[in-house]
Amino acid sequence: MSAGTVAAAQWQEARNLRLAERLRAATPNAPSMGLAREGVLRRAIGLTLEASGCSAPLGSRCRVETAGGRWVDTEVVGFAGDRTFLMPTADLEGLLPNARVVPSRRRGEVAVGEGLLGRVIDSDGVPLDGRGPVRAEQWVGLTGAAINPLMREPITKSLDVGVRAINAMLPIGRGQRVGLFAGSGVGKSTLLGMMTRYTAADVIVVGLIGERGREVRDFVESTLGEEGLRRSVVVAAPADRPPLARLHGALRATAIAEYYRDQGLHVLLLMDSLTRFAHAQREIGLSVGEPPTTRGYPPSVFARLPALVERAGNGADGRGSITAFYTVLTEGDDQQEPIADAARAILDGHIVLSRRIADSGQYPAIDVEVSVSRVMQDITDAPWRERIRKLKRLMAAYSAQRDLIAIGAYQRGSDPLVDEALARWPAIQAFLGQDVAEAADVEASRAALAALLDDGPAPAQRIPPEA
């Protein structure tokens, strides 16, 4: 039997054990849910199930019996009159009319503890790595608990992410929430991998939400590697999972990060992607009858996004931090599409990856001119900020004359700032580019920025037109 077959069998066995445990807890009139009673399945359309006679609160779990005596785990996502709307967390097979619907005693809970480190789990907490069940030390809520905003520690310390362009030009603070905005194929996953390997954090929690299943193994084996996995927890909910499972994957990853933060640790939370989380909520909202308002997105999507993002950040009374990076997929490279626009408003900064820069062969393809770190003022000194502004001015001047430069029509002496940008352009490109196997800490990045700008005007040289 191959190693892959053994791992698959172990995964299925662990899932069955978890299902059996929950079924034993699924009793009518469970005390944790008040008055709860069984119902029957009346309707199944798409991924939405309608049950009648079932008394269960919003967000609680129910089990639906299928052919052959098996059960499907569902969650209450809405109700109308005596009808309860359910959404499955697993594939629907063998459903029958008038099947039993049994409310579960247990609400959404997440197993946490030191035993999670080095593990790869799915959205239900079932191991995917074939290494047996996860040893849980305690259970926490899937949706977390809100922190009083006045109790949060302010962001005052910079965080080393190992990427020179970010450390020098877009400094990140410990406890900051940042968006990585990118279209498809511009190096988003590569940049995440660099930050995973080089960021100074005690624990790394990775949520792979709605991405291709192939990328899960690639990320674990190639990006994280054996060394990186030791201090990491990976929660995977690929694109073929039901929308509720993808939603729970993001919530579970955040809950795990919150647990480690409450232990006083500094956590790096990487979520790929926030857009797929929004897509999952859109599927759920439309399935239960929410009206589409903004380009097909129902209102619940824009309520869910800040509820998820606000759970990251610094804890209260100095009890650790969660520095979070959320990838945002800009469809068609449209930076104004609804999810990208909403994410920019609730995050503490955004890093934009440019297809034009990626096509020129520069990696990471960060467009420094349009990227912003909103905590830069709090974690940098005046000379550092002045160098950042100077380099941005040079890059903006070059961009304004890019077309003339490309065809050789720009005349030197027309604008001193453009002349200086032209002279320094090869050095600027070398500064912003970085090999994936190379790490650049904050001090080295800051020194490189100073060396780039503080040596006086660079000698004039001929710049070949851009492709």
VEXDREN-2710 file (C-alpha; in Angstrom, 1 decimal):
% VEXDREN-2710
k/r/px/py/pz
1/MET/0.0/0.0/0.0
2/SER/1.4/3.4/-1.0
3/ALA/2.1/6.2/1.5
4/GLY/-0.6/8.3/-0.1
5/THR/-3.2/5.5/0.3
6/VAL/-2.2/5.0/4.0
7/ALA/-2.5/8.8/4.7
8/ALA/-5.9/8.9/3.0
9/ALA/-7.1/5.9/5.1
10/GLN/-5.9/7.5/8.3
11/TRP/-7.5/10.8/7.4
12/GLN/-10.8/9.1/6.7
13/GLU/-10.6/7.1/10.0
14/ALA/-9.9/10.2/12.0
15/ARG/-12.8/11.9/10.3
16/ASN/-15.1/9.0/11.2
17/LEU/-14.0/9.0/14.8
18/ARG/-14.7/12.8/15.1
19/LEU/-18.1/12.2/13.5
20/ALA/-18.9/9.4/16.0
21/GLU/-17.9/11.6/18.9
22/ARG/-20.2/14.4/17.8
23/LEU/-23.1/12.0/17.1
24/ARG/-22.9/10.7/20.7
25/ALA/-23.3/14.3/21.8
26/ALA/-26.3/14.9/19.5
27/THR/-29.2/14.5/21.9
28/PRO/-32.6/16.2/21.9
29/ASN/-33.1/18.9/24.5
30/ALA/-29.4/19.4/24.9
31/PRO/-28.8/21.7/27.9
32/SER/-26.2/23.9/26.1
33/MET/-28.8/24.8/23.4
34/GLY/-31.9/25.3/25.5
35/LEU/-35.0/23.6/24.0
36/ALA/-33.8/21.6/21.0
37/ARG/-35.8/18.9/19.2
38/GLU/-35.5/16.7/16.2
39/GLY/-36.9/17.7/12.8
40/VAL/-37.3/16.2/9.4
41/LEU/-35.8/17.2/6.1
42/ARG/-38.4/18.7/3.8
43/ARG/-36.4/20.2/0.9
44/ALA/-32.9/20.1/-0.7
45/ILE/-32.0/22.7/-3.4
46/GLY/-28.4/23.0/-4.4
47/LEU/-26.5/23.2/-1.1
48/THR/-29.4/24.5/1.0
49/LEU/-31.4/22.1/3.1
50/GLU/-34.8/23.0/4.6
51/ALA/-35.9/21.2/7.8
52/SER/-39.2/21.5/9.7
53/GLY/-39.9/20.8/13.3
54/CYS/-36.3/21.4/14.2
55/SER/-35.6/23.8/17.1
56/ALA/-32.0/25.0/16.9
57/PRO/-30.5/28.5/17.2
58/LEU/-28.6/30.3/14.4
59/GLY/-25.0/29.0/14.1
60/SER/-25.6/25.7/15.8
61/ARG/-24.8/22.3/14.4
62/CYS/-27.3/19.7/13.2
63/ARG/-26.9/16.1/11.9
64/VAL/-28.9/14.9/8.9
65/GLU/-29.3/11.2/8.4
66/THR/-28.6/9.8/4.9
67/ALA/-29.1/6.5/3.2
68/GLY/-27.2/3.6/4.8
69/GLY/-27.3/5.1/8.3
70/ARG/-24.6/7.7/7.7
71/TRP/-24.9/11.3/8.8
72/VAL/-24.0/14.7/7.3
73/ASP/-22.8/17.6/9.5
74/THR/-24.7/20.9/8.9
75/GLU/-25.0/24.3/10.4
76/VAL/-28.0/26.5/10.9
77/VAL/-27.6/29.5/8.6
78/GLY/-31.2/30.9/8.7
79/PHE/-34.8/30.3/9.3
80/ALA/-38.2/31.4/8.1
81/GLY/-41.4/30.6/10.0
82/ASP/-41.1/26.9/11.0
83/ARG/-38.5/26.2/8.4
84/THR/-34.8/26.0/9.3
85/PHE/-32.2/26.5/6.6
86/LEU/-29.1/24.3/6.9
87/MET/-25.8/24.3/5.0
88/PRO/-23.6/21.2/4.9
89/THR/-19.9/21.1/5.9
90/ALA/-19.2/18.0/3.8
91/ASP/-20.4/16.6/0.5
92/LEU/-24.0/15.7/0.2
93/GLU/-24.7/12.1/-0.8
94/GLY/-27.6/9.8/-0.1
95/LEU/-30.1/12.4/1.2
96/LEU/-33.7/11.2/1.5
97/PRO/-37.0/13.0/1.9
98/ASN/-38.2/13.2/5.5
99/ALA/-34.7/12.3/6.9
100/ARG/-34.0/12.9/10.5
101/VAL/-32.4/16.2/11.5
102/VAL/-30.9/16.1/15.0
103/PRO/-29.6/19.2/16.8
104/SER/-26.1/18.7/18.2
105/ARG/-25.1/19.5/21.8
106/ARG/-21.8/21.1/20.7
107/ARG/-21.6/24.5/19.1
108/GLY/-18.7/25.4/16.8
109/GLU/-15.5/24.7/18.8
110/VAL/-11.8/24.5/17.9
111/ALA/-9.3/22.1/19.5
112/VAL/-6.1/24.0/20.4
113/GLY/-2.9/23.2/22.2
114/GLU/0.8/22.6/21.6
115/GLY/-0.1/19.4/19.8
116/LEU/-1.2/21.5/16.8
117/LEU/2.3/22.7/15.9
118/GLY/3.7/21.0/12.8
119/ARG/0.2/19.7/11.8
120/VAL/-1.9/20.1/8.7
121/ILE/-5.7/20.0/9.4
122/ASP/-8.9/20.6/7.5
123/SER/-11.7/23.0/8.3
124/ASP/-13.2/20.5/10.9
125/GLY/-9.8/20.0/12.6
126/VAL/-9.3/16.6/11.2
127/PRO/-5.6/15.9/10.4
128/LEU/-4.7/15.7/6.7
129/ASP/-1.0/14.7/7.3
130/GLY/-1.6/11.1/8.2
131/ARG/0.1/11.5/11.6
132/GLY/-2.9/10.5/13.8
133/PRO/-5.3/12.6/15.8
134/VAL/-4.4/16.0/17.2
135/ARG/-3.9/16.1/20.9
136/ALA/-6.1/18.9/22.2
137/GLU/-5.4/20.7/25.5
138/GLN/-8.5/22.8/25.5
139/TRP/-11.4/24.0/23.3
140/VAL/-12.1/27.6/22.1
141/GLY/-15.0/29.2/20.2
142/LEU/-14.9/29.2/16.4
143/THR/-16.0/32.8/16.2
144/GLY/-13.7/34.2/19.0
145/ALA/-14.4/36.9/21.5
146/ALA/-14.2/40.6/20.7
147/ILE/-11.4/42.7/22.4
148/ASN/-12.2/46.1/23.7
149/PRO/-10.5/48.4/21.2
150/LEU/-9.3/50.7/24.1
151/MET/-7.6/47.6/25.7
152/ARG/-5.5/46.7/22.7
153/GLU/-1.8/47.4/22.9
154/PRO/-0.8/50.1/20.3
155/ILE/1.5/49.1/17.4
156/THR/4.9/50.5/18.3
157/LYS/7.4/47.8/17.2
158/SER/8.5/47.0/13.7
159/LEU/8.3/43.4/12.5
160/ASP/11.0/41.9/10.3
161/VAL/9.4/40.0/7.4
162/GLY/12.7/39.3/5.6
163/VAL/11.7/41.1/2.4
164/ARG/13.8/44.2/1.6
165/ALA/11.2/46.2/-0.3
166/ILE/8.7/45.8/2.5
167/ASN/11.1/46.2/5.4
168/ALA/12.6/49.4/3.9
169/MET/9.7/51.1/2.1
170/LEU/6.5/49.6/3.7
171/PRO/7.6/48.8/7.3
172/ILE/5.2/46.4/9.1
173/GLY/4.4/46.8/12.8
174/ARG/3.9/43.9/15.1
175/GLY/0.1/43.4/15.3
176/GLN/-0.7/45.0/12.0
177/ARG/-3.3/43.6/9.5
178/VAL/-2.1/43.9/5.9
179/GLY/-3.6/43.0/2.5
180/LEU/-1.6/41.5/-0.4
181/PHE/-3.5/42.7/-3.5
182/ALA/-2.7/40.8/-6.6
183/GLY/-4.1/39.3/-9.8
184/SER/-3.4/35.7/-10.7
185/GLY/0.1/34.7/-11.5
186/VAL/2.1/37.7/-10.2
187/GLY/4.0/36.0/-7.4
188/LYS/1.5/36.3/-4.5
189/SER/2.3/32.7/-3.2
190/THR/6.0/33.2/-3.7
191/LEU/5.9/36.4/-1.5
192/LEU/3.9/34.6/1.1
193/GLY/6.5/31.8/1.2
194/MET/9.3/34.3/1.7
195/MET/7.5/35.9/4.6
196/THR/6.7/32.4/6.1
197/ARG/10.4/31.5/6.1
198/TYR/11.9/34.8/7.2
199/THR/9.4/36.6/9.5
200/ALA/10.4/36.9/13.1
201/ALA/7.4/35.1/14.8
202/ASP/7.0/32.5/17.5
203/VAL/4.2/30.7/15.7
204/ILE/2.9/30.8/12.1
205/VAL/-0.7/29.9/11.3
206/VAL/-1.5/29.5/7.6
207/GLY/-5.1/29.4/6.3
208/LEU/-5.3/28.0/2.7
209/ILE/-8.9/28.9/1.9
210/GLY/-10.5/28.1/-1.5
211/GLU/-7.2/27.6/-3.3
212/ARG/-6.3/24.7/-5.6
213/GLY/-5.8/21.4/-3.7
214/ARG/-2.4/20.9/-5.5
215/GLU/-1.1/24.1/-3.8
216/VAL/-1.7/22.7/-0.3
217/ARG/1.0/20.1/-0.7
218/ASP/3.3/22.5/-2.6
219/PHE/3.0/25.0/0.2
220/VAL/3.6/22.5/3.0
221/GLU/6.6/20.7/1.3
222/SER/8.2/23.4/-0.8
223/THR/7.3/26.7/0.8
224/LEU/7.3/25.8/4.5
225/GLY/9.6/22.8/4.4
226/GLU/10.4/20.7/7.4
227/GLU/12.0/23.5/9.4
228/GLY/9.2/25.9/8.8
229/LEU/6.5/23.4/9.5
230/ARG/7.8/22.8/13.0
231/ARG/6.6/26.2/14.2
232/SER/3.5/26.3/12.0
233/VAL/-0.1/25.2/11.9
234/VAL/-1.7/24.8/8.4
235/VAL/-5.5/24.8/8.0
236/ALA/-6.5/23.8/4.5
237/ALA/-10.0/24.2/3.0
238/PRO/-9.5/23.8/-0.8
239/ALA/-11.8/25.0/-3.6
240/ASP/-13.6/21.7/-3.9
241/ARG/-14.9/21.9/-0.3
242/PRO/-18.5/23.2/0.4
243/PRO/-18.7/27.0/1.0
244/LEU/-19.4/26.5/4.8
245/ALA/-16.2/24.4/5.1
246/ARG/-14.2/27.2/3.4
247/LEU/-15.8/29.7/5.8
248/HIS/-15.0/27.5/8.8
249/GLY/-11.4/27.1/7.6
250/ALA/-10.8/30.8/7.8
251/LEU/-12.5/31.0/11.2
252/ARG/-10.6/28.0/12.6
253/ALA/-7.2/29.4/11.5
254/THR/-8.0/32.7/13.2
255/ALA/-9.2/31.0/16.4
256/ILE/-6.0/29.0/16.5
257/ALA/-3.9/32.2/16.1
258/GLU/-6.0/33.8/18.9
259/TYR/-5.2/30.9/21.2
260/TYR/-1.4/31.3/20.7
261/ARG/-1.7/35.1/21.1
262/ASP/-3.4/34.6/24.4
263/GLN/-0.5/32.5/25.5
264/GLY/1.7/35.7/25.1
265/LEU/3.2/34.6/21.8
266/HIS/3.8/36.6/18.6
267/VAL/1.9/35.0/15.8
268/LEU/2.1/35.4/12.1
269/LEU/-1.3/34.7/10.4
270/LEU/-1.2/34.2/6.6
271/MET/-4.6/33.8/4.9
272/ASP/-4.8/32.9/1.3
273/SER/-7.2/34.2/0.4
274/LEU/-9.7/36.7/1.9
275/THR/-11.4/36.9/-1.5
276/ARG/-12.3/33.1/-1.4
277/PHE/-13.6/33.6/2.1
278/ALA/-15.9/36.3/0.7
279/HIS/-16.9/34.1/-2.2
280/ALA/-17.9/31.3/0.3
281/GLN/-20.1/33.8/2.3
282/ARG/-21.6/35.0/-1.0
283/GLU/-22.6/31.4/-1.9
284/ILE/-24.2/30.9/1.5
285/GLY/-26.0/34.2/1.5
286/LEU/-27.5/33.8/-1.9
287/SER/-28.5/30.2/-1.2
288/VAL/-30.7/31.3/1.8
289/GLY/-32.3/34.1/-0.1
290/GLU/-30.2/37.3/0.6
291/PRO/-30.6/39.9/-2.1
292/PRO/-27.4/40.6/-4.2
293/THR/-26.5/44.2/-3.8
294/THR/-23.0/45.0/-5.0
295/ARG/-21.9/43.1/-8.1
296/GLY/-23.7/40.0/-6.8
297/TYR/-22.4/40.2/-3.2
298/PRO/-25.1/40.1/-0.5
299/PRO/-24.8/42.4/2.5
300/SER/-23.6/39.6/4.8
301/VAL/-20.3/39.5/3.0
302/PHE/-19.4/43.0/4.0
303/ALA/-20.4/42.3/7.6
304/ARG/-18.3/39.1/7.7
305/LEU/-15.1/40.7/6.4
306/PRO/-14.5/43.1/9.3
307/ALA/-15.7/40.6/11.8
308/LEU/-12.9/38.2/10.7
309/VAL/-10.1/40.8/10.2
310/GLU/-10.7/42.6/13.6
311/ARG/-9.9/39.4/15.4
312/ALA/-6.3/39.8/14.5
313/GLY/-4.0/42.4/15.9
314/ASN/-2.4/43.0/19.3
315/GLY/-3.9/41.5/22.4
316/ALA/-5.0/43.3/25.5
317/ASP/-2.4/44.1/28.3
318/GLY/0.5/43.0/26.2
319/ARG/-0.6/39.4/25.9
320/GLY/1.0/38.6/22.5
321/SER/0.1/39.7/19.0
322/ILE/-1.3/38.5/15.7
323/THR/0.3/40.1/12.6
324/ALA/-1.9/39.1/9.7
325/PHE/-1.4/39.1/6.0
326/TYR/-4.5/38.5/3.9
327/THR/-4.2/37.9/0.2
328/VAL/-6.9/39.7/-1.9
329/LEU/-7.4/38.4/-5.4
330/THR/-8.1/41.4/-7.7
331/GLU/-10.1/39.9/-10.6
332/GLY/-8.9/41.2/-13.9
333/ASP/-6.3/43.3/-12.0
334/ASP/-9.2/45.6/-11.0
335/GLN/-8.1/47.3/-7.7
336/GLN/-11.6/48.8/-7.3
337/GLU/-13.6/45.6/-7.4
338/PRO/-15.9/45.3/-4.3
339/ILE/-13.9/42.9/-2.1
340/ALA/-10.6/44.7/-2.8
341/ASP/-12.2/48.1/-2.0
342/ALA/-13.8/46.8/1.2
343/ALA/-10.6/45.1/2.3
344/ARG/-8.6/48.3/1.9
345/ALA/-11.0/50.1/4.2
346/ILE/-10.6/47.7/7.1
347/LEU/-6.9/46.8/6.9
348/ASP/-3.9/48.6/8.3
349/GLY/-2.2/48.7/5.0
350/HIS/-2.1/47.2/1.5
351/ILE/0.8/45.9/-0.6
352/VAL/0.0/45.8/-4.3
353/LEU/1.7/43.3/-6.7
354/SER/1.8/44.6/-10.2
355/ARG/1.6/42.4/-13.3
356/ARG/3.6/45.0/-15.3
357/ILE/6.5/44.7/-12.8
358/ALA/6.2/40.9/-12.7
359/ASP/6.3/40.8/-16.5
360/SER/9.5/42.8/-16.4
361/GLY/11.2/40.0/-14.5
362/GLN/11.4/41.8/-11.1
363/TYR/10.4/39.8/-8.0
364/PRO/8.8/40.4/-5.7
365/ALA/6.6/42.5/-8.0
366/ILE/5.7/45.0/-5.4
367/ASP/4.3/48.3/-6.7
368/VAL/5.8/50.6/-4.0
369/GLU/4.2/53.7/-5.4
370/VAL/0.6/52.6/-4.7
371/SER/1.3/50.5/-1.6
372/VAL/0.7/51.9/1.9
373/SER/1.6/50.9/5.5
374/ARG/-0.7/52.9/7.8
375/VAL/1.5/52.4/10.8
376/MET/4.7/53.7/9.3
377/GLN/4.5/56.9/11.2
378/ASP/4.5/55.0/14.5
379/ILE/7.4/52.7/13.9
380/THR/9.9/54.8/11.9
381/ASP/12.0/57.9/12.6
382/ALA/12.2/61.1/10.6
383/PRO/15.3/60.4/8.5
384/TRP/13.9/57.0/7.5
385/ARG/10.5/58.5/6.5
386/GLU/12.3/61.2/4.4
387/ARG/14.3/58.5/2.5
388/ILE/11.0/56.6/1.8
389/ARG/9.4/59.8/0.5
390/LYS/12.4/60.7/-1.6
391/LEU/12.5/57.3/-3.3
392/LYS/8.8/57.4/-4.0
393/ARG/9.2/60.8/-5.6
394/LEU/11.9/59.5/-7.8
395/MET/9.8/56.5/-8.8
396/ALA/6.7/58.7/-9.4
397/ALA/8.8/61.1/-11.6
398/TYR/10.1/58.2/-13.7
399/SER/6.6/56.7/-14.1
400/ALA/5.2/60.0/-15.3
401/GLN/7.8/60.0/-18.1
402/ARG/7.8/56.2/-18.7
403/ASP/6.3/56.4/-22.2
404/LEU/8.7/59.1/-23.4
405/ILE/11.7/57.2/-21.9
406/ALA/10.6/54.0/-23.6
407/ILE/10.6/55.5/-27.0
408/GLY/13.8/57.6/-26.4
409/ALA/12.0/60.9/-26.6
410/TYR/12.8/62.2/-23.2
411/GLN/15.4/65.0/-23.3
412/ARG/17.8/65.1/-20.3
413/GLY/17.8/68.4/-18.5
414/SER/14.0/68.8/-18.8
415/ASP/13.4/67.8/-15.2
416/PRO/16.2/67.4/-12.6
417/LEU/14.1/64.9/-10.6
418/VAL/13.5/62.7/-13.7
419/ASP/17.2/63.0/-14.6
420/GLU/18.1/61.7/-11.1
421/ALA/15.5/58.9/-11.4
422/LEU/17.0/57.9/-14.7
423/ALA/20.5/57.8/-13.4
424/ARG/19.5/55.8/-10.3
425/TRP/17.0/53.5/-12.0
426/PRO/19.2/50.3/-12.3
427/ALA/20.1/50.7/-8.7
428/ILE/16.5/51.2/-7.6
429/GLN/15.4/48.1/-9.5
430/ALA/18.2/46.1/-7.9
431/PHE/17.2/47.4/-4.5
432/LEU/13.5/46.4/-4.9
433/GLY/14.3/43.0/-6.4
434/GLN/15.2/40.0/-4.2
435/ASP/15.9/36.4/-4.7
436/VAL/13.5/34.0/-2.9
437/ALA/16.4/32.3/-1.2
438/GLU/17.7/35.6/0.2
439/ALA/16.6/37.2/3.4
440/ALA/17.0/40.9/4.3
441/ASP/16.3/42.0/7.8
442/VAL/15.1/45.4/8.9
443/GLU/18.5/46.9/9.7
444/ALA/20.0/45.6/6.4
445/SER/17.1/46.9/4.4
446/ARG/17.2/50.3/6.0
447/ALA/21.0/50.5/5.4
448/ALA/20.5/49.5/1.8
449/LEU/17.9/52.3/1.4
450/ALA/20.3/54.8/2.9
451/ALA/23.2/53.7/0.7
452/LEU/20.9/54.0/-2.4
453/LEU/19.9/57.6/-1.7
454/ASP/22.6/59.2/0.6
455/ASP/25.6/59.0/-1.8
456/GLY/24.8/62.1/-3.8
457/PRO/23.4/62.2/-7.3
458/ALA/24.4/59.1/-9.3
459/PRO/26.4/59.7/-12.4
460/ALA/24.4/60.1/-15.6
461/GLN/24.1/56.9/-17.8
462/ARG/22.2/55.8/-20.8
463/ILE/19.0/53.9/-19.8
464/PRO/17.8/51.4/-22.4
465/PRO/14.1/51.8/-23.3
466/GLU/11.7/49.5/-21.4
467/ALA/10.2/46.6/-23.2
END
